[in-house]
């Protein structure tokens, strides 16, 4: 299994343990992709998962740029429209995972409600 998919599985288990419920995986549209879409009580949550075995190219957090957030934001809007979610409360979260070459988890952090200014 490729590293990204493995990281998504780890993130999914982590979030389900917190009580979140999976609604969709790998939602893809022209604007971008959303790794996991989950429900957290009454909140719809669009989740980006970043997994790294090495920090040679930066941390998982550093790879989520303003441009990347913009693509996630546009994809989230399209998901809301396609699924007739109306004025539902929603947010974008990041799960950052670091692991060893053998895929032993060394760090997993959940960053809820990433700030994005579409203007």
MOPAC internal coordinates of N, CA, C and O (Angstrom, degrees):
PM7 1SCF
backbone

  N    0.0000 0     0.00 0     0.00 0    0    0    0
  C    1.4535 1     0.00 0     0.00 0    1    0    0
  C    1.5250 1   108.16 1     0.00 0    2    1    0
  O    1.2310 1   120.81 1   -47.46 1    3    2    1
  N    1.3101 1   116.06 1   132.54 1    3    2    1
  C    1.4644 1   118.50 1  -179.59 1    5    3    2
  C    1.5243 1   110.78 1   -67.73 1    6    5    3
  O    1.2310 1   120.78 1   -22.49 1    7    6    5
  N    1.3242 1   116.11 1   157.51 1    7    6    5
  C    1.4615 1   122.48 1  -172.71 1    9    7    6
  C    1.5288 1   112.76 1   -57.45 1   10    9    7
  O    1.2310 1   120.16 1   136.60 1   11   10    9
  N    1.3288 1   117.30 1   -43.40 1   11   10    9
  C    1.4630 1   120.53 1  -178.52 1   13   11   10
  C    1.5182 1   112.79 1   -60.62 1   14   13   11
  O    1.2310 1   120.78 1   135.91 1   15   14   13
  N    1.3277 1   116.10 1   -44.09 1   15   14   13
  C    1.4721 1   120.11 1   178.49 1   17   15   14
  C    1.5243 1   110.97 1   -65.43 1   18   17   15
  O    1.2310 1   120.93 1   138.78 1   19   18   17
  N    1.3194 1   115.83 1   -41.22 1   19   18   17
  C    1.4616 1   120.63 1   177.55 1   21   19   18
  C    1.5294 1   109.74 1   -59.46 1   22   21   19
  O    1.2310 1   120.53 1   134.87 1   23   22   21
  N    1.3309 1   116.60 1   -45.13 1   23   22   21
  C    1.4627 1   121.12 1   178.83 1   25   23   22
  C    1.5226 1   112.34 1   -61.03 1   26   25   23
  O    1.2310 1   120.50 1   141.06 1   27   26   25
  N    1.3271 1   116.65 1   -38.94 1   27   26   25
  C    1.4645 1   120.32 1   178.11 1   29   27   26
  C    1.5292 1   110.74 1   -63.71 1   30   29   27
  O    1.2310 1   120.67 1   140.73 1   31   30   29
  N    1.3288 1   116.33 1   -39.27 1   31   30   29
  C    1.4777 1   120.10 1   177.20 1   33   31   30
  C    1.5239 1   111.01 1   -63.39 1   34   33   31
  O    1.2310 1   120.67 1   136.30 1   35   34   33
  N    1.3288 1   116.32 1   -43.70 1   35   34   33
  C    1.4667 1   121.39 1   178.51 1   37   35   34
  C    1.5290 1   109.59 1   -61.36 1   38   37   35
  O    1.2310 1   120.76 1   133.33 1   39   38   37
  N    1.3443 1   116.15 1   -46.67 1   39   38   37
  C    1.4631 1   120.72 1  -179.78 1   41   39   38
  C    1.5247 1   111.36 1   -62.01 1   42   41   39
  O    1.2310 1   120.70 1   137.27 1   43   42   41
  N    1.3276 1   116.26 1   -42.73 1   43   42   41
  C    1.4632 1   120.78 1  -179.76 1   45   43   42
  C    1.5332 1   110.68 1   -59.26 1   46   45   43
  O    1.2310 1   120.50 1   132.01 1   47   46   45
  N    1.3244 1   116.65 1   -47.99 1   47   46   45
  C    1.4712 1   120.44 1   179.23 1   49   47   46
  C    1.5268 1   111.13 1   -61.63 1   50   49   47
  O    1.2310 1   120.77 1   139.44 1   51   50   49
  N    1.3309 1   116.13 1   -40.56 1   51   50   49
  C    1.4620 1   121.95 1   179.55 1   53   51   50
  C    1.5325 1   110.69 1   -61.44 1   54   53   51
  O    1.2310 1   120.70 1   134.38 1   55   54   53
  N    1.3267 1   116.27 1   -45.62 1   55   54   53
  C    1.4647 1   120.87 1  -177.50 1   57   55   54
  C    1.5243 1   112.20 1   -73.70 1   58   57   55
  O    1.2310 1   120.33 1   142.93 1   59   58   57
  N    1.3316 1   116.97 1   -37.07 1   59   58   57
  C    1.4712 1   119.70 1   176.32 1   61   59   58
  C    1.5234 1   110.58 1   -63.26 1   62   61   59
  O    1.2310 1   120.25 1   144.71 1   63   62   61
  N    1.3272 1   117.14 1   -35.29 1   63   62   61
  C    1.4652 1   120.98 1   177.28 1   65   63   62
  C    1.5253 1   111.10 1   -64.49 1   66   65   63
  O    1.2310 1   120.50 1   155.38 1   67   66   65
  N    1.3452 1   116.64 1   -24.62 1   67   66   65
  C    1.4674 1   121.53 1   176.34 1   69   67   66
  C    1.5234 1   111.75 1   -86.53 1   70   69   67
  O    1.2310 1   120.25 1   179.73 1   71   70   69
  N    1.3384 1   117.12 1    -0.27 1   71   70   69
  C    1.4559 1   120.73 1   177.59 1   73   71   70
  C    1.5104 1   115.70 1    97.48 1   74   73   71
  O    1.2310 1   120.14 1  -176.75 1   75   74   73
  N    1.3300 1   117.34 1     3.25 1   75   74   73
  C    1.4654 1   119.87 1   178.91 1   77   75   74
  C    1.5358 1   109.43 1   -78.34 1   78   77   75
  O    1.2310 1   120.88 1   -26.93 1   79   78   77
  N    1.3378 1   115.93 1   153.07 1   79   78   77
  C    1.4610 1   122.04 1  -175.94 1   81   79   78
  C    1.5323 1   109.32 1  -118.50 1   82   81   79
  O    1.2310 1   120.84 1   -50.45 1   83   82   81
  N    1.3296 1   116.01 1   129.55 1   83   82   81
  C    1.4599 1   121.83 1   180.00 1   85   83   82
  C    1.5293 1   110.73 1   -72.15 1   86   85   83
  O    1.2310 1   120.85 1   -48.12 1   87   86   85
  N    1.3387 1   115.98 1   131.88 1   87   86   85
  C    1.4626 1   122.24 1   175.54 1   89   87   86
  C    1.5313 1   111.54 1  -110.29 1   90   89   87
  O    1.2310 1   120.53 1   142.24 1   91   90   89
  N    1.3399 1   116.59 1   -37.76 1   91   90   89
  C    1.4652 1   120.31 1  -178.42 1   93   91   90
  C    1.5219 1   109.24 1  -159.15 1   94   93   91
  O    1.2310 1   121.88 1   -22.77 1   95   94   93
  N    1.3556 1   114.00 1   157.23 1   95   94   93
  C    1.4723 1   121.32 1   177.13 1   97   95   94
  C    1.5101 1   109.09 1  -128.26 1   98   97   95
  O    1.2310 1   121.16 1   -34.68 1   99   98   97
  N    1.3177 1   115.38 1   145.32 1   99   98   97
  C    1.4635 1   122.90 1   173.77 1  101   99   98
  C    1.5246 1   112.75 1    47.70 1  102  101   99
  O    1.2310 1   120.96 1  -126.27 1  103  102  101
  N    1.3233 1   115.77 1    53.73 1  103  102  101
  C    1.4584 1   122.01 1   176.39 1  105  103  102
  C    1.5288 1   107.62 1   -73.32 1  106  105  103
  O    1.2310 1   120.78 1   -62.79 1  107  106  105
  N    1.3287 1   116.12 1   117.21 1  107  106  105
  C    1.4695 1   121.35 1  -176.30 1  109  107  106
  C    1.5178 1   111.11 1  -118.26 1  110  109  107
  O    1.2310 1   121.25 1   -47.25 1  111  110  109
  N    1.3244 1   115.21 1   132.75 1  111  110  109
  C    1.4585 1   122.90 1   172.91 1  113  111  110
  C    1.5242 1   106.46 1  -139.87 1  114  113  111
  O    1.2310 1   120.44 1    -5.89 1  115  114  113
  N    1.3156 1   116.76 1   174.11 1  115  114  113
  C    1.4645 1   120.24 1  -178.71 1  117  115  114
  C    1.5298 1   111.59 1   -56.80 1  118  117  115
  O    1.2310 1   120.40 1   144.29 1  119  118  117
  N    1.3245 1   116.83 1   -35.71 1  119  118  117
  C    1.4690 1   121.40 1  -177.01 1  121  119  118
  C    1.5274 1   112.85 1   -68.73 1  122  121  119
  O    1.2310 1   120.54 1   148.99 1  123  122  121
  N    1.3353 1   116.58 1   -31.01 1  123  122  121
  C    1.4621 1   119.08 1  -176.86 1  125  123  122
  C    1.5123 1   112.00 1   164.40 1  126  125  123
  O    1.2310 1   121.33 1    13.85 1  127  126  125
  N    1.3213 1   115.06 1  -166.15 1  127  126  125
  C    1.4658 1   121.41 1  -177.66 1  129  127  126
  C    1.5224 1   109.87 1  -131.89 1  130  129  127
  O    1.2310 1   121.40 1   -33.13 1  131  130  129
  N    1.3233 1   114.92 1   146.87 1  131  130  129
  C    1.4611 1   121.20 1   174.02 1  133  131  130
  C    1.5249 1   106.91 1  -119.35 1  134  133  131
  O    1.2310 1   120.56 1   -54.73 1  135  134  133
  N    1.3285 1   116.54 1   125.27 1  135  134  133
  C    1.4615 1   120.93 1  -175.76 1  137  135  134
  C    1.5263 1   112.39 1   -65.24 1  138  137  135
  O    1.2310 1   120.52 1   126.45 1  139  138  137
  N    1.3190 1   116.61 1   -53.55 1  139  138  137
  C    1.4698 1   121.47 1  -177.98 1  141  139  138
  C    1.5262 1   108.95 1  -134.14 1  142  141  139
  O    1.2310 1   120.99 1   -39.82 1  143  142  141
  N    1.3162 1   115.72 1   140.18 1  143  142  141
  C    1.4577 1   120.98 1   172.22 1  145  143  142
  C    1.5209 1   105.74 1  -122.17 1  146  145  143
  O    1.2310 1   121.43 1   -57.91 1  147  146  145
  N    1.3378 1   114.87 1   122.09 1  147  146  145
  C    1.4603 1   119.65 1  -173.91 1  149  147  146
  C    1.5188 1   110.70 1  -134.10 1  150  149  147
  O    1.2310 1   121.57 1   -16.05 1  151  150  149
  N    1.3141 1   114.60 1   163.95 1  151  150  149
  C    1.4601 1   120.98 1   174.81 1  153  151  150
  C    1.5261 1   107.45 1  -109.73 1  154  153  151
  O    1.2310 1   121.65 1   -48.85 1  155  154  153
  N    1.3390 1   114.46 1   131.15 1  155  154  153
  C    1.4585 1   122.33 1   176.48 1  157  155  154
  C    1.5236 1   106.43 1  -121.24 1  158  157  155
  O    1.2310 1   120.53 1   -84.87 1  159  158  157
  N    1.3275 1   116.60 1    95.13 1  159  158  157
  C    1.4672 1   123.00 1  -170.20 1  161  159  158
  C    1.5336 1   107.98 1    58.29 1  162  161  159
  O    1.2310 1   119.99 1    62.65 1  163  162  161
  N    1.3393 1   117.63 1  -117.35 1  163  162  161
  C    1.4716 1   120.62 1  -179.08 1  165  163  162
  C    1.5267 1   112.30 1   -95.93 1  166  165  163
  O    1.2310 1   120.20 1  -172.01 1  167  166  165
  N    1.3109 1   117.21 1     7.99 1  167  166  165
  C    1.4687 1   122.01 1  -176.12 1  169  167  166
  C    1.5192 1   110.35 1  -102.13 1  170  169  167
  O    1.2310 1   120.51 1   -46.03 1  171  170  169
  N    1.3317 1   116.64 1   133.97 1  171  170  169
  C    1.4551 1   122.74 1   173.07 1  173  171  170
  C    1.5279 1   106.41 1   -89.28 1  174  173  171
  O    1.2310 1   120.05 1   -49.97 1  175  174  173
  N    1.3377 1   117.51 1   130.03 1  175  174  173
  C    1.4621 1   120.82 1  -173.74 1  177  175  174
  C    1.5260 1   110.31 1  -124.12 1  178  177  175
  O    1.2310 1   120.97 1   -56.61 1  179  178  177
  N    1.3292 1   115.76 1   123.39 1  179  178  177
  C    1.4642 1   123.36 1   176.88 1  181  179  178
  C    1.5241 1   106.41 1  -100.12 1  182  181  179
  O    1.2310 1   120.77 1   -59.17 1  183  182  181
  N    1.3379 1   116.13 1   120.83 1  183  182  181
  C    1.4630 1   119.87 1  -168.79 1  185  183  182
  C    1.5238 1   111.61 1  -118.35 1  186  185  183
  O    1.2310 1   121.40 1   -52.30 1  187  186  185
  N    1.3230 1   114.92 1   127.70 1  187  186  185
  C    1.4614 1   122.74 1   172.42 1  189  187  186
  C    1.5226 1   106.61 1   -98.59 1  190  189  187
  O    1.2310 1   120.43 1   -49.55 1  191  190  189
  N    1.3311 1   116.78 1   130.45 1  191  190  189
  C    1.4588 1   121.79 1   179.07 1  193  191  190
  C    1.5268 1   108.01 1  -112.86 1  194  193  191
  O    1.2310 1   120.47 1   -53.92 1  195  194  193
  N    1.3123 1   116.71 1   126.08 1  195  194  193
  C    1.4635 1   122.07 1   177.18 1  197  195  194
  C    1.5206 1   108.68 1  -123.27 1  198  197  195
  O    1.2310 1   121.03 1   -54.54 1  199  198  197
  N    1.3352 1   115.64 1   125.46 1  199  198  197
  C    1.4599 1   121.81 1  -177.43 1  201  199  198
  C    1.5213 1   109.49 1  -122.79 1  202  201  199
  O    1.2310 1   120.63 1   -44.88 1  203  202  201
  N    1.3220 1   116.40 1   135.12 1  203  202  201
  C    1.4661 1   121.87 1   179.64 1  205  203  202
  C    1.5212 1   110.33 1  -133.37 1  206  205  203
  O    1.2310 1   121.22 1   -41.61 1  207  206  205
  N    1.3438 1   115.27 1   138.39 1  207  206  205
  C    1.4667 1   121.14 1   171.60 1  209  207  206
  C    1.5170 1   110.50 1   -94.44 1  210  209  207
  O    1.2310 1   121.12 1   162.28 1  211  210  209
  N    1.3233 1   115.47 1   -17.72 1  211  210  209
  C    1.4548 1   121.01 1  -177.08 1  213  211  210
  C    1.5254 1   108.00 1  -146.22 1  214  213  211
  O    1.2310 1   120.96 1   -26.36 1  215  214  213
  N    1.3212 1   115.77 1   153.64 1  215  214  213
  C    1.4597 1   119.70 1   176.91 1  217  215  214
  C    1.5274 1   111.44 1   -98.86 1  218  217  215
  O    1.2310 1   120.34 1  -164.90 1  219  218  217
  N    1.3200 1   116.96 1    15.10 1  219  218  217
  C    1.4606 1   121.84 1  -178.70 1  221  219  218
  C    1.5245 1   112.22 1   -56.86 1  222  221  219
  O    1.2310 1   120.23 1   147.07 1  223  222  221
  N    1.3270 1   117.17 1   -32.93 1  223  222  221
  C    1.4649 1   121.11 1   179.52 1  225  223  222
  C    1.5197 1   111.50 1  -109.86 1  226  225  223
  O    1.2310 1   120.62 1  -159.72 1  227  226  225
  N    1.3211 1   116.43 1    20.28 1  227  226  225
  C    1.4565 1   121.30 1   178.33 1  229  227  226
  C    1.5256 1   111.86 1   102.57 1  230  229  227
  O    1.2310 1   121.97 1   -10.35 1  231  230  229
  N    1.3120 1   113.83 1   169.65 1  231  230  229
  C    1.4624 1   120.77 1  -178.96 1  233  231  230
  C    1.5269 1   109.90 1   -77.20 1  234  233  231
  O    1.2310 1   120.24 1   -15.17 1  235  234  233
  N    1.3228 1   117.15 1   164.83 1  235  234  233
  C    1.4627 1   119.40 1   175.78 1  237  235  234
  C    1.5393 1   111.27 1   -57.15 1  238  237  235
  O    1.2310 1   120.78 1   140.05 1  239  238  237
  N    1.3275 1   116.11 1   -39.95 1  239  238  237
  C    1.4629 1   120.76 1  -179.27 1  241  239  238
  C    1.5299 1   111.99 1   -61.64 1  242  241  239
  O    1.2310 1   120.50 1   140.74 1  243  242  241
  N    1.3351 1   116.65 1   -39.26 1  243  242  241
  C    1.4605 1   120.53 1  -177.60 1  245  243  242
  C    1.5263 1   113.15 1   -66.01 1  246  245  243
  O    1.2310 1   120.36 1   158.99 1  247  246  245
  N    1.3243 1   116.92 1   -21.01 1  247  246  245
  C    1.4655 1   119.30 1  -178.18 1  249  247  246
  C    1.5297 1   112.92 1   -81.08 1  250  249  247
  O    1.2310 1   120.22 1   171.73 1  251  250  249
  N    1.3283 1   117.18 1    -8.27 1  251  250  249
  C    1.4718 1   120.45 1   177.97 1  253  251  250
  C    1.5277 1   107.73 1   -95.92 1  254  253  251
  O    1.2310 1   121.88 1   -90.26 1  255  254  253
  N    1.3068 1   114.01 1    89.74 1  255  254  253
  C    1.4640 1   121.90 1  -178.19 1  257  255  254
  C    1.5264 1   110.66 1   -84.99 1  258  257  255
  O    1.2310 1   120.83 1    -7.72 1  259  258  257
  N    1.3134 1   116.02 1   172.28 1  259  258  257
  C    1.4651 1   120.73 1   175.16 1  261  259  258
  C    1.5122 1   111.13 1   -59.08 1  262  261  259
  O    1.2310 1   120.34 1   141.48 1  263  262  261
  N    1.3319 1   116.95 1   -38.52 1  263  262  261
  C    1.4669 1   121.48 1   178.62 1  265  263  262
  C    1.5341 1   110.46 1   -63.57 1  266  265  263
  O    1.2310 1   120.56 1   135.85 1  267  266  265
  N    1.3302 1   116.53 1   -44.15 1  267  266  265
  C    1.4670 1   121.38 1   178.64 1  269  267  266
  C    1.5257 1   110.33 1   -62.85 1  270  269  267
  O    1.2310 1   120.38 1   135.57 1  271  270  269
  N    1.3294 1   116.88 1   -44.43 1  271  270  269
  C    1.4632 1   120.78 1   177.99 1  273  271  270
  C    1.5284 1   110.98 1   -60.49 1  274  273  271
  O    1.2310 1   120.74 1   142.50 1  275  274  273
  N    1.3202 1   116.20 1   -37.50 1  275  274  273
  C    1.4654 1   120.68 1   178.03 1  277  275  274
  C    1.5221 1   111.89 1   -61.36 1  278  277  275
  O    1.2310 1   120.43 1   138.25 1  279  278  277
  N    1.3388 1   116.78 1   -41.75 1  279  278  277
  C    1.4669 1   120.77 1   178.29 1  281  279  278
  C    1.5293 1   111.05 1   -66.11 1  282  281  279
  O    1.2310 1   120.58 1   139.87 1  283  282  281
  N    1.3255 1   116.50 1   -40.13 1  283  282  281
  C    1.4674 1   120.45 1   177.97 1  285  283  282
  C    1.5262 1   109.47 1   -64.45 1  286  285  283
  O    1.2310 1   120.52 1   136.39 1  287  286  285
  N    1.3211 1   116.62 1   -43.61 1  287  286  285
  C    1.4595 1   122.06 1  -179.94 1  289  287  286
  C    1.5357 1   110.75 1   -59.39 1  290  289  287
  O    1.2310 1   120.34 1   133.46 1  291  290  289
  N    1.3242 1   116.95 1   -46.54 1  291  290  289
  C    1.4714 1   120.75 1   179.77 1  293  291  290
  C    1.5235 1   111.29 1   -65.38 1  294  293  291
  O    1.2310 1   120.27 1   140.33 1  295  294  293
  N    1.3220 1   117.09 1   -39.67 1  295  294  293
  C    1.4640 1   120.46 1   177.74 1  297  295  294
  C    1.5266 1   110.07 1   -65.65 1  298  297  295
  O    1.2310 1   120.18 1   141.50 1  299  298  297
  N    1.3312 1   117.26 1   -38.50 1  299  298  297
  C    1.4651 1   120.96 1   178.03 1  301  299  298
  C    1.5255 1   110.72 1   -62.37 1  302  301  299
  O    1.2310 1   120.41 1   136.59 1  303  302  301
  N    1.3278 1   116.83 1   -43.41 1  303  302  301
  C    1.4637 1   120.32 1   178.19 1  305  303  302
  C    1.5278 1   110.67 1   -61.07 1  306  305  303
  O    1.2310 1   120.60 1   139.83 1  307  306  305
  N    1.3260 1   116.46 1   -40.17 1  307  306  305
  C    1.4620 1   119.89 1   178.56 1  309  307  306
  C    1.5297 1   111.01 1   -66.64 1  310  309  307
  O    1.2310 1   119.81 1   140.29 1  311  310  309
  N    1.3228 1   117.97 1   -39.71 1  311  310  309
  C    1.4672 1   120.80 1   176.29 1  313  311  310
  C    1.5239 1   110.23 1   -60.55 1  314  313  311
  O    1.2310 1   120.40 1   134.93 1  315  314  313
  N    1.3282 1   116.83 1   -45.07 1  315  314  313
  C    1.4658 1   121.08 1  -179.86 1  317  315  314
  C    1.5243 1   110.88 1   -60.46 1  318  317  315
  O    1.2310 1   120.95 1   137.45 1  319  318  317
  N    1.3204 1   115.79 1   -42.55 1  319  318  317
  C    1.4661 1   120.27 1  -179.66 1  321  319  318
  C    1.5246 1   111.62 1   -67.73 1  322  321  319
  O    1.2310 1   120.21 1   133.44 1  323  322  321
  N    1.3232 1   117.20 1   -46.56 1  323  322  321
  C    1.4669 1   121.36 1  -178.33 1  325  323  322
  C    1.5268 1   112.80 1   -64.79 1  326  325  323
  O    1.2310 1   120.53 1   150.37 1  327  326  325
  N    1.3165 1   116.58 1   -29.63 1  327  326  325
  C    1.4521 1   120.95 1  -175.80 1  329  327  326
  C    1.5246 1   113.01 1  -104.32 1  330  329  327
  O    1.2310 1   120.99 1  -166.26 1  331  330  329
  N    1.3305 1   115.72 1    13.74 1  331  330  329
  C    1.4675 1   121.93 1   176.01 1  333  331  330
  C    1.5217 1   111.50 1    47.19 1  334  333  331
  O    1.2310 1   121.12 1  -129.40 1  335  334  333
  N    1.3382 1   115.47 1    50.60 1  335  334  333
  C    1.4630 1   120.55 1  -177.65 1  337  335  334
  C    1.5209 1   112.53 1   -82.88 1  338  337  335
  O    1.2310 1   120.55 1   172.82 1  339  338  337
  N    1.3232 1   116.55 1    -7.18 1  339  338  337
  C    1.4601 1   119.51 1   177.81 1  341  339  338
  C    1.5189 1   111.93 1    57.71 1  342  341  339
  O    1.2310 1   120.71 1    33.99 1  343  342  341
  N    1.3223 1   116.25 1  -146.01 1  343  342  341
  C    1.4695 1   119.94 1  -176.79 1  345  343  342
  C    1.5331 1   112.97 1   -85.68 1  346  345  343
  O    1.2310 1   120.17 1  -139.31 1  347  346  345
  N    1.3111 1   117.27 1    40.69 1  347  346  345
  C    1.4628 1   120.71 1   179.95 1  349  347  346
  C    1.5263 1   111.36 1   -60.59 1  350  349  347
  O    1.2310 1   121.44 1   -32.42 1  351  350  349
  N    1.3212 1   114.85 1   147.58 1  351  350  349
  C    1.4614 1   120.17 1   173.36 1  353  351  350
  C    1.5266 1   107.57 1   -75.19 1  354  353  351
  O    1.2310 1   120.16 1   -45.82 1  355  354  353
  N    1.3319 1   117.31 1   134.18 1  355  354  353
  C    1.4557 1   120.60 1  -179.42 1  357  355  354
  C    1.5207 1   110.42 1  -150.47 1  358  357  355
  O    1.2310 1   122.35 1   -17.19 1  359  358  357
  N    1.3427 1   113.11 1   162.81 1  359  358  357
  C    1.4668 1   119.44 1   179.20 1  361  359  358
  C    1.5259 1   108.86 1  -151.40 1  362  361  359
  O    1.2310 1   121.05 1   -11.67 1  363  362  361
  N    1.3314 1   115.59 1   168.33 1  363  362  361
  C    1.4609 1   122.68 1   175.24 1  365  363  362
  C    1.5271 1   107.31 1  -114.17 1  366  365  363
  O    1.2310 1   120.72 1   -52.73 1  367  366  365
  N    1.3417 1   116.23 1   127.27 1  367  366  365
  C    1.4674 1   122.39 1   178.60 1  369  367  366
  C    1.5280 1   109.84 1  -116.23 1  370  369  367
  O    1.2310 1   121.30 1   -19.74 1  371  370  369
  N    1.3123 1   115.12 1   160.26 1  371  370  369
  C    1.4656 1   122.36 1   173.42 1  373  371  370
  C    1.5193 1   108.59 1  -123.30 1  374  373  371
  O    1.2310 1   120.88 1   -44.96 1  375  374  373
  N    1.3239 1   115.92 1   135.04 1  375  374  373
  C    1.4617 1   121.71 1   168.49 1  377  375  374
  C    1.5309 1   105.98 1  -111.84 1  378  377  375
  O    1.2310 1   120.40 1   -60.92 1  379  378  377
  N    1.3252 1   116.85 1   119.08 1  379  378  377
  C    1.4613 1   123.12 1   179.46 1  381  379  378
  C    1.5220 1   108.54 1  -106.64 1  382  381  379
  O    1.2310 1   121.32 1   -55.26 1  383  382  381
  N    1.3403 1   115.08 1   124.74 1  383  382  381
  C    1.4706 1   120.39 1  -177.49 1  385  383  382
  C    1.5186 1   109.33 1  -125.33 1  386  385  383
  O    1.2310 1   120.91 1   -46.48 1  387  386  385
  N    1.3225 1   115.86 1   133.52 1  387  386  385
  C    1.4574 1   121.77 1   170.22 1  389  387  386
  C    1.5184 1   106.92 1  -119.32 1  390  389  387
  O    1.2310 1   121.19 1   -38.79 1  391  390  389
  N    1.3313 1   115.34 1   141.21 1  391  390  389
  C    1.4649 1   119.79 1  -179.31 1  393  391  390
  C    1.5174 1   109.86 1  -146.00 1  394  393  391
  O    1.2310 1   121.52 1   -12.55 1  395  394  393
  N    1.3177 1   114.70 1   167.45 1  395  394  393
  C    1.4613 1   121.24 1   176.49 1  397  395  394
  C    1.5256 1   109.01 1   -81.74 1  398  397  395
  O    1.2310 1   120.28 1    -5.85 1  399  398  397
  N    1.2951 1   117.08 1   174.15 1  399  398  397
  C    1.4669 1   121.24 1   176.13 1  401  399  398
  C    1.5223 1   111.44 1   -59.24 1  402  401  399
  O    1.2310 1   120.54 1   150.06 1  403  402  401
  N    1.3309 1   116.58 1   -29.94 1  403  402  401
  C    1.4682 1   121.91 1   179.62 1  405  403  402
  C    1.5329 1   111.46 1   -85.47 1  406  405  403
  O    1.2310 1   120.83 1  -175.76 1  407  406  405
  N    1.3271 1   116.03 1     4.24 1  407  406  405
  C    1.4711 1   124.35 1   178.99 1  409  407  406
  C    1.5232 1   113.30 1    68.10 1  410  409  407
  O    1.2310 1   121.49 1  -145.16 1  411  410  409
  N    1.3001 1   114.76 1    34.84 1  411  410  409
  C    1.4574 1   119.92 1   170.04 1  413  411  410
  C    1.5365 1   105.88 1   -87.08 1  414  413  411
  O    1.2310 1   120.21 1   -54.17 1  415  414  413
  N    1.3168 1   117.21 1   125.83 1  415  414  413
  C    1.4701 1   121.06 1  -175.23 1  417  415  414
  C    1.5261 1   109.88 1   -69.74 1  418  417  415
  O    1.2310 1   120.81 1   -54.57 1  419  418  417
  N    1.3263 1   116.05 1   125.43 1  419  418  417
  C    1.4612 1   120.85 1   176.15 1  421  419  418
  C    1.5256 1   111.10 1  -103.39 1  422  421  419
  O    1.2310 1   120.54 1   158.12 1  423  422  421
  N    1.3522 1   116.57 1   -21.88 1  423  422  421
  C    1.4661 1   119.99 1   178.55 1  425  423  422
  C    1.5143 1   109.21 1  -161.73 1  426  425  423
  O    1.2310 1   121.06 1   -41.52 1  427  426  425
  N    1.3303 1   115.58 1   138.48 1  427  426  425
  C    1.4625 1   121.11 1   170.14 1  429  427  426
  C    1.5233 1   106.87 1  -139.98 1  430  429  427
  O    1.2310 1   120.75 1   -56.75 1  431  430  429
  N    1.3343 1   116.17 1   123.25 1  431  430  429
  C    1.4603 1   121.89 1  -179.97 1  433  431  430
  C    1.5161 1   109.35 1  -126.62 1  434  433  431
  O    1.2310 1   121.22 1   -38.97 1  435  434  433
  N    1.3272 1   115.28 1   141.03 1  435  434  433
  C    1.4606 1   122.54 1   179.23 1  437  435  434
  C    1.5256 1   107.70 1  -112.21 1  438  437  435
  O    1.2310 1   121.02 1   -58.63 1  439  438  437
  N    1.3315 1   115.65 1   121.37 1  439  438  437
  C    1.4559 1   121.49 1   177.99 1  441  439  438
  C    1.5279 1   108.50 1  -112.30 1  442  441  439
  O    1.2310 1   119.99 1   -80.43 1  443  442  441
  N    1.3390 1   117.62 1    99.57 1  443  442  441
  C    1.4605 1   119.41 1  -179.60 1  445  443  442
  C    1.5212 1   111.80 1   -80.03 1  446  445  443
  O    1.2310 1   121.77 1   -29.97 1  447  446  445
  N    1.3304 1   114.23 1   150.03 1  447  446  445
  C    1.4647 1   122.64 1   171.04 1  449  447  446
  C    1.5279 1   113.68 1    58.04 1  450  449  447
  O    1.2310 1   120.70 1  -119.10 1  451  450  449
  N    1.3301 1   116.27 1    60.90 1  451  450  449
  C    1.4630 1   120.42 1   176.11 1  453  451  450
  C    1.5163 1   109.56 1   -62.55 1  454  453  451
  O    1.2310 1   120.95 1   -41.75 1  455  454  453
  N    1.2936 1   115.79 1   138.25 1  455  454  453
  C    1.4766 1   120.50 1  -179.64 1  457  455  454
  C    1.5251 1   109.29 1   -80.04 1  458  457  455
  O    1.2310 1   121.21 1   -48.37 1  459  458  457
  N    1.3251 1   115.29 1   131.63 1  459  458  457
  C    1.4682 1   120.54 1   174.33 1  461  459  458
  C    1.5110 1   108.55 1  -141.17 1  462  461  459
  O    1.2310 1   121.03 1   -50.17 1  463  462  461
  N    1.3216 1   115.63 1   129.83 1  463  462  461
  C    1.4569 1   121.57 1   178.69 1  465  463  462
  C    1.5258 1   107.36 1  -110.56 1  466  465  463
  O    1.2310 1   120.02 1   -74.94 1  467  466  465
  N    1.3471 1   117.56 1   105.06 1  467  466  465
  C    1.4669 1   120.06 1  -176.46 1  469  467  466
  C    1.5216 1   115.15 1   -72.36 1  470  469  467
  O    1.2310 1   119.79 1   176.54 1  471  470  469
  N    1.3205 1   118.01 1    -3.46 1  471  470  469
  C    1.4797 1   119.45 1  -177.87 1  473  471  470
  C    1.5113 1   113.19 1   -78.86 1  474  473  471
  O    1.2310 1   120.10 1   180.00 1  475  474  473

